[in-house]
Amino acid sequence: QVQLVESGGGLVQPGGSLRLSCTTSRSNFNIYIMGWYRQAPGKQRELVASISGSGTNYADSVKCRFTISKDVAKNTVDLQMNSLKPEDTASYYCNAKNRFSAAQYWGQGTQITVSS
């Protein structure tokens, strides 16, 4: 079992920045693909960015604006979001997907609203 707790959501103006942090209960990042997903009202949940031993992966809509990183010492996975747009408004969820099984875990989500 992996517990994930997100923090850092809020209201920001277009063009602004926010940093989300996901604190995990496990430090064995090697067996998990860590990711950030988002879900806007009326839309499906979509992958925003992921990080694993193989590197990072980003949705086309956030490339060059968002950066995912992990801090093994702190058991955290962060998402730095720059140049935010109104279409980035959504609930953002941290995810841990076991590379060797079907198990995956979700955080409770944090709301990001981009509006003037």
N, C-alpha and C positions, 0 to 999 in steps of 0.2 A: 504494500500500500504506500502511495506517495501522496502527501498533502501539499497543496499549492495555495499560496496566498498572494494575491495581487495587491499592489498599491500604486498610487501616483495618478489616478484618473482625475478628471475635472473639466472645467470650462476654459477654453482658450480661444483667442481671436484667430481668424485666418492669417496664416503666415507665421504663427507662433510655434512654440516648441513645448513638448512634454516628455517626461521620462517615466516609463512604467517599470516596475520592479516585481519580479515573481520570486518569492522565497520558498524554497523546497525543503521537505523534511528529509530528503536523502541527498547525499553528496556524490553518488555514483553516476555522474553524468555520462560515463562511458557506455552504459547500457540503455540510455534514454536519448531519444531525439526530443529536444525541448523546442516548443514552438509558441508563438502568439497567434491567436485567431481573433476574428472579430465578427460580430453579427449586428447588422442594422435592422431596424423594424421592417418586417415584411420581406426580409432577405435571408438567404441561407448563410450559415456560418462559413467563413472562408479563412484560409490560411493567409496570414500576413507575412510571417517570417519564421524560419526554423534554424536551429543550430545543432550540430552533432560533430562527432569526430571527423566527419568528411568535409565539414565546412558549413557555410551558411546558404540559405535559400530565401528569396524574397518574391512576393507577388509583384507583378509588373507595375501595378498601380502605386507601389511604395518605394520602388527602387530609386536609389540616390537621395531619398528623403529619410528613410528609417534605417536604423542600425540595431541589430540584435547582438548581444554579447553575454558572456557568462563569467561569473566570478566563483571559481571552485572553492576558494577559502571561505566565502560568505554564503555559499549555497544559493546563489541568486542568478536569475536570468533577466536581463534588462532589455527594454526596447526604447531606444532614443528616437523620438519622432520630431522631425523638423519640417518647416514649410507646410504646416498642417492646412488642410483644406476642409471645407464643409462636408465633403463626401467622405471624410475620414470619421465622421461622427458615427459611433457604434459602441456596443459593449465589447470590451476586449477581454479575452480569456487566455490564461496560461495553460499550456498542455504539456504533458509528459507521456511520450509513447515508447513503450518498451521495444527495443529493436529485435528481441528474440521471442516475443510472444504477442498475442493480440491485446494485451493489457494496455490501457491508457487512462490517464487521470486528468481531471479538469479543476481549475480554480473556480472561485465563485463569480468572477468577472468584475470588471471595473468600467465605469461609464466615461467615455470621452465625448465631449460636445464641442464642436468647432463652429463658433458663431460670433458675429459682431453685435 
